[in-house]
């Protein structure tokens, strides 16, 4: 088990020593107080800092110490933050904090974060017991998508034929019109395809969130809060749609993940 810190007088000297060394506390998330942190758990920093647990009452915070003057925000830092939380979520309930949450000291984590929100955090952790987030991402095959749009829209097909082989300047308006038609058709397909797979997955999930597309060719982007004993059912359902949409939409199932889409902690309010 990794080192833990209690809100006790014995911790005060450690806090003073940390401040003298120019250290602050980086907070990853909130977990039950009885969580055992692996000795090899590592977080942000270069080299990656060991992770420890700061406890207060029935809850605790996953933290690591970082240099006060160290800037955060590198890709490696973000990956380390997410990997620690996702690995935790695979085993126990966790309330993820926003990337970059830093307090002045380990003592401040207990006194200023855990103590004032103890009951709120404990209730949220109870709600997440036995659950984790999964994300379903699907992207259209570009050629298949365009072929569908042109087949289903005579107007788009006619514009495509008018543009073919002609200078861009001479067909500017037609190109703009075609682009608008294609975008509208893709949006309609995305909504229909999302609704179709959501109808299959919603009964297997506690909660669902439809995420905004992150790419113009995104077909599906869903977050699911799932009971851990239903993970196989969700994977089977996604596999069914992968086979059904083969060559049209490439599907991926990510998880288990920390429940980023389903909790708001004190470290995220106002963000």
Secondary structure, DSSP 8 states (H G I E B T S, - for coil): ---EE-SSTHHHHHHHHHHHTTEEEEEEEEEETT----TT-B-STTTT-B-EEEEETTEEEEEEEEETT-----HHHHHHHHHHHHHHHTTS-EEE--TT-EES-HHHIIIIIITTTHHHHHHHHHHHTTEEEEEEEEEE-HHHHHHHHHHH-HHHHHHHHHHTTS-TGGGHHHHHHHHHHHHHHHHHHHHHHHHHHHHHHGGG-SEEEE---SSTTEEEEEEEEEEGGGHHHHHHHHHHHHHHTTTTEEEEEEEEE--TTT---TTTTT-
